[in-house]
Amino acid sequence: MLLLNSDAILFQGGLRTLVEYAENNGSVAGLQGVVLRYRSKLIDTAGDYVSELLQTYPLGVLYEYPWILRKPIYVTYVDGSCALYRVESILKCLGNKLFIDEFFGYGDDNVLGLMLWDCGHKLVAIPEAVASHARCLTFGRRSILSDYLSGRNRVALSLITNTRYKSIILLHVLRSIATSMLKTGFKGSASLRARTLPDGIRLGKRLRSKGLFINVYRAPLIKIPIKDLIVFFTARRLVEKYFENWALRNLNSLTTD
């Protein structure tokens, strides 16, 4: 089953590349190829990872393809812009439901990946470029709605997983809300932003009451030592650099063979 965003374009032969890999590797439940920025040779994502703070990190962003990509690697989740899933694995793990409805918009593909790993399935990114993507067309670049959904769903996810940094995640989201309000002012968007934390907590509790729980440590996760937590309360560029360094250090151990 292929998922392709409305703002993504599959390259000629891209689907064949994905299907052939899936047919030759029966243990893989989902995979993606390299997705490039639209009309560019720059990488949009070469595979996606989740940290213990439940932040997401697309590998290789804005590096020129092929960068250092040589072999298939295990990833936390395959990017929803262009992803191929094995229907049998989805049915065994999730039944007839592909995504959690409440995580619409932000927190659907990454949650799906975590759930599949928790069920014992593997997710892989291959080094061949298969599609291009004009990212952020769905909600707009850093829109108020995207910030709200991203924060709310991250809070909810923290309550249905066993990440050791639940309380830190709440503080981090609260800091992001305060920073956004200081930058944009307290009019108009303030009420939506202020709902991020309480709405996320309510959603997480509702999902837990339905019996939903995910062991995130069964997936390839970006583990963050306690001493490094301070980095995530600094500038965005430092956080991105931290993730990039993690990927470079761990790329060899993430290869599938």
N, C-alpha and C positions, 0 to 999 in steps of 0.2 A: 504494500500500500504506500503510495507516494503522497506526501504532503508538500504543497508548493504554495507559498504566499502569493497574494495578488500582486505584490510589488517585486516579485522574483521572476527571472527568466531562465529556463532550463537550456543549457547549451545542446547543440546537435550531438548526439551520442552520449549525453550525460546520463540519461535514464538507463541506457544499456550498460554503462560502466558500473552504475550502482547495482543493477540487477545481477550482473555477472558475478560481482563480488559476493553478493548475498547468496547466490546459488552455490558458490564454491566454499562458503563458510557457514554451515548450517547452525552453528552455535550463536551467531550474531542476531540479536533481536531487532536492532536498528542501526542505520548507518547514514553518514553524510559524506559528500566530497567537499573539496574546498569551494567556498562561495566567494566570488569576487565582488567588489563594489561595482555598481552599474557603470558601464562604459569605461572601465578602468582595469589595470593589471594589479591593483592593490587588493589585498585580502580583506574581506569582510568578516569571515570566520573560517577557521580550519578545524573547528571542533570546539565544543563549549565545556567549561568547567564551573563547578560550584564550590564555594569556600565554606568553612565552618560558620562563617557569619551569614551564610546563605546569600551572598552576592554572587553574581554570575560573571564569568570572564571568557570572552571569545578569543581563541588562540590566533595569534598572527595578525591582529588588526592593523591595517594600514602599512604592512610590509609588502614589498613587491613580490608577487608570486614568481617562482616557487619557494622563495625564502629558504628555510632549512628543512622543508618537508620532504621526507624520503620514503617513509614506511607508514602503514596503517597504525593508528594509535587508539588506545582505549580512552574514551571521554565520559564525563559525567552524564552528558546528554547530547543528542544531535539537534542541531539548530532547526527550529521550525520553519525557517525560510525555504528549506529544501531538504527533506528527510525521507528516507525509505524505511518502513517498518515491516517486520514479519507478522502477518495477521495471526498466525498460530500463537506466537508469543504474547501478543496483546490479549487474545481471548483467554489464554491460560492465566495471565496475571491480573487482568482488569475486567474480564467479562466483555460485555458489548459496549462499554463506555471507554472512549479513547482518552478524554480529558475530564478533569473535575470542573464542572460547570462554573463554580464560584471563582475559579482562577482564570477566568476569561481575560484575555489581553496581555497580562504579564504574570507568568507563573504557570503556564500550561506545559510548554515543552520541557522545561527544566524539572518540573514536578513529575512529569511522565517518565523522564530518564531515571530519576531517583527511585521511583516505584518499580521500574523494570529491573534495576540492579538489585533492589530489595527482594525481588522475586527470584533472583539468581540468573538473570539474563544479562547479556553483554551488549555494549554499545560502542561503535567504532567509527572513526573518521579516517577516510582514505586520502592520499595526497593528490589525487587527480582533481582538477578543477571541473565542476559539473554545472555551475549556474552563476548568475550575477544577481545582485540584490540592491534595490534602492531603499535602504533601510530608513525606517521611521515615517514612511508615508501613511501608515495606517492611523496613527494617533498624532502625527506631527512631531517635530524635534523638540524634546523636553517640554511637552505640553503639560498643562496642569493635570489633565486626566491621566496621562501616562505616569506622572510622579505619584499621584494618588494610588493608582492601581498597583504600581510597583511596590510602594511602601506597605500598603494594606496587605497584599498577598505575601510579602516577605514576613510580616509579623505573624500572619495566620500560619504560614509554613513552619515557623519556629515552634509553634505550639503543637504541631502534629509530627514532629521529628525528635530525635534524641541528640541533636547538636548540643554540645556542652556550653554554648555561648548564648543561651536564650535571653538572659537579662541584658547582656551586652548588645544584642541585636535591637532590643527595645530602646536602649539608650542611643544607639546609632541612628535609628529611624527618627527618634525625637529630635536629635541634633540636626538631621537633614531637613526636617520640617521647619525648625526654627531658622536655619540658614536661608531656606527658600523664602520664608516670610520676610526676613530682613532685606533680602535682595529685591523682592517684587512688591513689598508693601503689604498691608493688612486688609486691603479692600478687595472685593470681588472674589478672589480665589481663597481667601483666608478660611472660610467655612469648610470648603472641601478639604483643604490641607489639614485642618484641625481634626477632621474625622478620620484621618489615616490610621492613627494608633487605636482608638476605641473600636473602629470598624474591623480592623485586623484581628484584635483580640476576640471580638464577638464571633467572627468568621472561624477562627481557629478553634474556639470552644465548640462551635456547632459541628465542625468536621470531626473533632475528637469524639463527640457524643454519638456520631454515626459509626464509630469504631475505626476511623482512619488513623493509621500511624505508620511512619516510614523510618526505617533504620538507614540513615544517610551514610553510615560508615561502611556499608557494603559496596558503595560506589567509589570510583577514583575521586577523592575529595582533596581540595586544597586545605591542608591542615595548617593552622596558624598557632605557633607557640605563644604562650601568654605574654612573653616579653615583647612580641611584635604587635600586640593589639593597638598600641598607641598610634601606629602608622595609619590605621583606618579612621582616625579622628583628625587627620591632617589633610593636605591638599589632594585633590583627585589625581593629579599627575603622579604623586608619590605612591598612591594605592595602585594605579595602573602599572607603574614600574615594579612594584612588589610582585604582582601577579605575573608579569612578564618574566622576571627573574626566576620565579618558581617554575614556570613552564620550561625555561631553558635548562634548569637544573634537573628536571624530572622527565624530560622528553624521552630519553633512552629507556627508562624504566617503564614508560607507558606504551612502548611498542608492543604489538601483538605477537611478534615472533622473535 
